[in-house]
Amino acid sequence: MTTATITTAQGTGFVRLAHGTDWLTVCDRALLTPGRGVAVLLPDGDQAAVFMDRAGQVYAIGNRDPFTGAYVLSRGLLGSTGGRPFVASPLLKQRFDLATGACLDDEGAAVPVFTVRTD
């Protein structure tokens, strides 16, 4: 799955995730704290982890850590390697690329990525 992010002025508007054929409004952009994540319960019962990096870019990935099965990625630490933003799981510390969902520490693991729109 690939991601596309459409961004407007930082701190204004709403964060929306592509979910099925619709855009799901998840929060006011001003409520996101740079460097921190929030968990979002989706209509189908699944969860997403939404992050805003310190540059104001918003990302959304699946909240379930594939190594433990726990829904904790929204509580992970943000960082970057080679200019690519990632979140490190708070449990076992595996790093997941926020743009692609790929695990940077295990090629066989990944999390879903949601297309994000801020407007």
C-alpha positions as CSV (number, residue, x, y, z in Angstrom):
1,M,0.0,0.0,0.0
2,T,1.3,3.5,-0.8
3,T,0.6,6.8,0.9
4,A,-0.2,10.2,-0.3
5,T,-0.4,13.2,1.9
6,I,-2.1,16.5,1.0
7,T,-1.2,19.3,3.4
8,T,-2.5,22.8,4.0
9,A,-1.3,25.4,6.5
10,Q,-0.1,23.9,9.7
11,G,-2.5,24.0,12.6
12,T,-5.7,24.6,10.6
13,G,-8.4,22.3,9.3
14,F,-9.1,18.7,9.8
15,V,-7.2,15.4,9.4
16,R,-9.0,12.9,7.2
17,L,-8.1,9.3,6.4
18,A,-9.0,7.4,3.3
19,H,-11.2,4.5,4.5
20,G,-12.9,2.4,1.9
21,T,-14.3,4.8,-0.7
22,D,-14.8,7.6,1.8
23,W,-12.7,10.2,3.7
24,L,-13.1,9.7,7.5
25,T,-12.6,12.9,9.6
26,V,-10.5,11.8,12.6
27,C,-9.6,15.1,14.4
28,D,-8.9,18.8,14.2
29,R,-5.3,19.2,13.0
30,A,-4.7,21.7,15.8
31,L,-5.2,18.9,18.3
32,L,-2.1,17.0,17.1
33,T,1.1,17.5,18.9
34,P,4.3,17.3,16.8
35,G,6.3,14.3,17.6
36,R,3.4,12.4,19.3
37,G,0.8,10.0,18.0
38,V,-2.9,9.4,18.7
39,A,-4.9,6.3,18.2
40,V,-8.1,6.4,16.1
41,L,-10.9,3.8,16.2
42,L,-12.1,3.2,12.6
43,P,-15.7,2.3,11.8
44,D,-14.8,-1.3,11.0
45,G,-13.3,-1.7,14.5
46,D,-9.7,-1.5,13.3
47,Q,-7.3,1.2,14.6
48,A,-5.0,3.7,13.0
49,A,-2.1,5.6,14.6
50,V,-1.9,9.2,13.4
51,F,1.3,11.3,13.8
52,M,2.4,14.8,13.0
53,D,6.2,15.2,12.7
54,R,8.0,18.3,13.8
55,A,7.8,19.7,10.2
56,G,4.0,19.5,10.3
57,Q,3.6,16.5,8.0
58,V,0.8,14.1,9.0
59,Y,1.0,10.3,8.6
60,A,-1.3,7.5,9.5
61,I,-0.4,3.8,9.8
62,G,-2.1,0.8,11.4
63,N,-1.9,0.9,15.2
64,R,-1.3,-2.9,15.7
65,D,2.3,-3.9,16.3
66,P,2.7,-7.0,14.2
67,F,5.4,-8.5,16.5
68,T,3.3,-8.5,19.7
69,G,-0.3,-8.0,18.4
70,A,-0.8,-5.1,20.8
71,Y,-2.4,-1.9,19.6
72,V,0.4,0.4,20.7
73,L,2.2,2.1,17.8
74,S,0.5,5.4,18.5
75,R,2.5,5.4,21.7
76,G,5.8,4.9,19.9
77,L,8.7,7.3,19.6
78,L,9.2,9.2,16.3
79,G,12.5,9.5,14.6
80,S,14.1,9.5,11.2
81,T,16.8,7.7,9.4
82,G,18.2,8.8,6.0
83,G,15.5,11.5,5.9
84,R,12.7,8.9,6.3
85,P,10.4,9.3,9.3
86,F,9.6,6.3,11.4
87,V,7.9,5.3,14.6
88,A,9.6,2.9,17.0
89,S,7.2,0.5,18.8
90,P,7.1,1.2,22.5
91,L,7.3,-2.6,23.2
92,L,10.1,-4.3,21.3
93,K,11.4,-1.1,19.5
94,Q,11.1,-2.2,15.9
95,R,10.9,0.8,13.6
96,F,8.2,1.3,11.0
97,D,8.5,3.7,8.1
98,L,5.6,6.2,8.3
99,A,5.4,6.6,4.6
100,T,5.5,3.0,3.5
101,G,4.6,1.0,6.6
102,A,7.7,-1.2,6.1
103,C,9.6,-2.5,9.2
104,L,13.1,-1.1,9.0
105,D,14.4,-3.9,11.3
106,D,12.7,-6.9,9.6
107,E,12.0,-7.0,5.9
108,G,9.2,-9.5,6.4
109,A,7.0,-7.3,8.5
110,A,4.9,-4.2,7.7
111,V,1.9,-2.3,8.9
112,P,-0.9,-0.8,6.7
113,V,-0.6,2.9,5.6
114,F,-3.6,5.2,5.3
115,T,-3.7,8.0,2.8
116,V,-4.0,11.3,4.8
117,R,-5.6,14.6,3.7
118,T,-5.5,17.7,5.8
119,D,-7.9,20.5,4.9
